[in-house]
Amino acid sequence: MYFAALLARTEDGWEASDTELDDVETLSDLADLAREASPDEDTVLVLIEQEDGWFGVVRVDGEEDPRIYVSDAAAAARSSYGEILLTDELLGREPGDDVPDLDALDLDGTEDGEPDDEDADGATGPTVSGESVPHGPVGDAQVLDDLGVTEKELRSMTADAVSEIAEALGASEVLETVR
């Protein structure tokens, strides 16, 4: 089960809104959605959580590029919402590095001679665009430092991270109104 919410910082404190991500296909779409939540170009946080799986924080400050943190890239790679956040830049890839050689593809979409989504030891591992994704956190772990959530605190969050983040920001009551 997923939960996604927008937290927009205003002069009066934080405002929360439930958000539908069904029409969001790219990080750019997500950033535009966040910017629409704050016409004054204040800080907006997009908090995404998959129950017992992973969570992500996308921070949008005005027209600046979004800052992203994902708690477990491998778990997020198995999710359509997670794949929105796992950009080439976030994963440390050059754009286009993940484009497969179309001549080497079988009709079922796997590469010749390679098992689908298997590591060298035979264990299934997640991929994004044919590239393996690291287990564990990726992105800017200092994304919330200036808001009172340190890198250490963010990295230690697990099951109910969205609520923990909202509590640390003083926004737990407004978040609960959209939960």
C-alpha positions in Angstrom: 0.0 0.0 0.0 1.3 3.4 -0.9 0.8 6.8 0.6 1.9 10.1 -1.0 1.4 13.6 0.3 2.6 17.1 -0.4 3.8 19.3 2.5 4.1 23.0 1.5 5.8 25.4 3.8 3.9 28.7 4.0 4.0 31.8 6.2 1.5 30.2 8.4 3.3 26.8 8.8 2.9 23.6 6.8 0.0 22.8 4.6 -0.6 19.2 3.6 -2.5 17.7 0.7 -3.1 14.2 -0.4 -1.7 13.7 -3.9 -2.5 11.2 -6.7 0.5 10.0 -8.6 -1.4 8.1 -11.2 -0.8 10.7 -13.9 2.8 11.4 -12.8 5.2 9.7 -15.2 8.5 11.6 -14.7 10.4 13.4 -12.0 9.7 16.6 -13.9 5.9 15.9 -13.7 6.3 15.4 -9.9 8.3 18.6 -9.5 5.6 20.5 -11.5 2.9 19.0 -9.2 4.9 20.2 -6.2 5.4 23.7 -7.6 1.6 24.0 -8.2 1.1 23.4 -4.4 3.0 26.6 -3.6 2.5 29.5 -5.8 4.9 31.6 -3.7 7.8 29.3 -4.5 8.1 28.1 -0.9 9.6 24.8 0.0 7.4 21.8 -1.0 8.1 18.2 0.1 6.6 15.2 -1.7 6.6 12.3 0.7 6.0 8.8 -0.7 5.9 5.7 1.3 5.3 2.1 0.5 4.3 0.3 3.6 7.2 -1.8 5.0 9.1 -1.3 1.8 10.7 2.1 1.2 10.1 5.8 1.4 11.2 8.8 -0.7 11.5 12.5 -0.1 11.5 15.0 -3.0 12.2 18.6 -2.1 11.3 21.4 -4.4 12.4 24.9 -3.6 11.0 27.3 -6.2 12.5 26.7 -9.7 15.6 24.8 -8.4 16.1 21.2 -9.4 14.4 18.8 -7.1 16.5 17.2 -4.3 15.7 13.5 -3.8 16.3 10.9 -1.1 15.1 7.2 -1.4 15.5 4.9 1.6 16.0 1.7 -0.4 16.7 2.0 -4.1 16.3 -1.7 -4.8 12.8 -1.8 -3.1 11.8 1.4 -4.9 12.9 0.0 -8.3 10.1 -2.6 -8.0 7.5 0.2 -7.8 6.2 2.4 -10.5 6.3 5.4 -8.1 9.9 4.5 -7.1 11.0 4.3 -10.7 9.9 8.0 -11.1 12.5 9.0 -8.4 15.3 6.7 -9.5 16.8 8.9 -12.2 20.1 8.3 -14.0 21.6 11.2 -12.0 20.4 9.8 -8.7 21.9 6.4 -9.5 25.2 7.8 -10.6 24.7 7.0 -14.3 25.3 9.0 -17.4 22.1 9.6 -19.4 21.8 7.0 -22.1 24.0 4.4 -20.3 21.0 2.3 -19.7 19.8 2.1 -23.3 20.0 -1.5 -24.3 21.4 -2.8 -27.6 18.1 -3.5 -29.4 19.8 -6.0 -31.7 20.7 -8.1 -28.7 17.2 -8.5 -27.3 15.1 -11.6 -27.6 11.4 -11.4 -28.4 10.7 -11.7 -24.7 12.7 -8.6 -24.0 15.7 -10.3 -22.3 19.2 -10.0 -23.6 20.7 -13.0 -25.4 22.3 -15.5 -23.1 21.4 -13.6 -19.9 18.8 -14.7 -17.4 16.1 -12.1 -16.7 16.9 -10.0 -13.5 19.4 -12.4 -12.0 22.6 -11.6 -10.2 25.7 -13.7 -10.7 24.7 -15.9 -7.8 21.3 -16.5 -9.3 19.4 -14.3 -6.9 16.8 -12.1 -8.4 17.6 -8.4 -8.2 15.8 -5.3 -9.3 16.7 -3.3 -12.4 15.8 0.1 -13.9 16.1 0.1 -17.6 18.2 -3.0 -17.6 20.7 -1.7 -15.0 20.9 -3.2 -11.5 20.0 -0.9 -8.7 21.9 -0.8 -5.4 20.3 -2.0 -2.2 20.1 0.7 0.4 19.6 4.5 0.4 20.4 6.8 -2.5 20.2 10.5 -3.0 20.6 13.6 -0.9 20.4 12.4 2.7 20.8 16.0 3.9 17.6 17.0 2.0 15.9 17.9 5.3 18.9 19.1 7.4 17.9 22.8 7.5 14.3 21.7 8.4 15.5 19.8 11.5 15.8 16.3 10.3 19.5 15.3 10.2 21.1 12.8 7.8 21.5 10.3 10.6 17.9 10.6 11.6 16.7 10.3 8.0 18.8 7.2 7.4 17.6 5.5 10.5 13.9 5.9 9.7 12.0 2.8 8.6 8.4 1.7 8.7 6.5 4.9 9.4 9.0 7.4 8.0 6.5 9.8 6.6 4.9 10.3 10.0 8.3 10.6 11.7 9.3 13.3 9.2 6.1 15.2 9.6 6.4 15.1 13.4 10.0 16.4 13.2 8.8 19.3 11.0 5.9 20.1 13.3 3.4 19.1 10.6 2.0 15.8 11.9 -1.4 17.2 12.6 -1.8 18.6 9.1 -0.5 15.4 7.6 -3.0 13.3 9.5 -5.8 15.3 7.9 -4.9 13.9 4.5 -4.0 10.4 5.6 
